Amino acid sequence: MRQLARFAISVRADDFVLHLEDAAGEKIDFAATPDQLDTVIDALDEMLSESEEEYFGLDEGAPRLS
């Protein structure tokens, strides 16, 4: 499996372009609509919220940043 090394997002007239680069330097670009980006953002937020302690080692009583 490839390891993500870098990513960037650029804006075009009607959509966005996700620029992904793996650890070996291979690059791939994906066009994405605003709705698709919202879906990705929501999915990542939900996954991280559910697994915050596991991924980041946060205690339940620790203050959280928004």
C-alpha positions as CSV (number, residue, x, y, z in Angstrom):
1,M,0.0,0.0,0.0
2,R,1.3,3.5,-0.8
3,Q,2.1,5.9,1.9
4,L,0.6,9.4,1.5
5,A,3.5,12.0,1.7
6,R,1.9,15.2,0.5
7,F,-1.4,16.6,-0.6
8,A,-2.7,19.9,-1.8
9,I,-6.0,21.3,-3.1
10,S,-6.4,23.8,-5.8
11,V,-9.5,25.6,-7.0
12,R,-10.8,25.6,-10.6
13,A,-13.8,27.4,-12.1
14,D,-16.4,24.7,-11.2
15,D,-14.5,22.2,-9.0
16,F,-11.4,21.5,-7.0
17,V,-8.3,19.4,-7.8
18,L,-6.9,17.1,-5.1
19,H,-3.1,16.7,-5.7
20,L,-1.8,13.6,-3.9
21,E,1.8,12.4,-3.8
22,D,3.1,9.2,-2.3
23,A,6.4,8.6,-0.5
24,A,8.0,7.4,-3.7
25,G,7.2,10.7,-5.4
26,E,4.4,9.4,-7.6
27,K,1.7,12.1,-8.1
28,I,-1.9,11.7,-9.0
29,D,-4.6,14.4,-9.4
30,F,-8.4,14.0,-8.9
31,A,-11.1,16.5,-9.8
32,A,-13.7,16.8,-7.1
33,T,-17.0,18.7,-6.8
34,P,-17.7,20.8,-3.8
35,D,-20.2,18.2,-2.6
36,Q,-17.6,15.4,-3.0
37,L,-15.2,17.4,-0.9
38,D,-17.8,18.0,1.8
39,T,-18.5,14.3,1.9
40,V,-14.8,13.5,2.3
41,I,-14.5,16.1,5.1
42,D,-17.5,14.8,6.9
43,A,-16.4,11.2,6.7
44,L,-12.9,12.1,8.0
45,D,-14.3,14.2,10.8
46,E,-16.7,11.4,11.8
47,M,-14.0,8.7,11.8
48,L,-11.6,10.8,13.8
49,S,-14.2,11.9,16.3
50,E,-15.2,8.3,16.9
51,S,-11.5,7.2,17.3
52,E,-9.9,10.4,18.8
53,E,-8.6,8.7,21.9
54,E,-7.2,5.7,19.9
55,Y,-5.5,7.9,17.3
56,F,-4.4,10.8,19.4
57,G,-4.2,9.4,22.9
58,L,-6.6,12.0,24.4
59,D,-8.2,11.4,27.8
60,E,-11.9,11.8,28.0
61,G,-11.5,14.7,30.5
62,A,-8.9,16.5,28.5
63,P,-9.9,19.8,26.8
64,R,-10.5,19.5,23.1
65,L,-9.7,22.0,20.4
66,S,-12.4,22.8,17.9
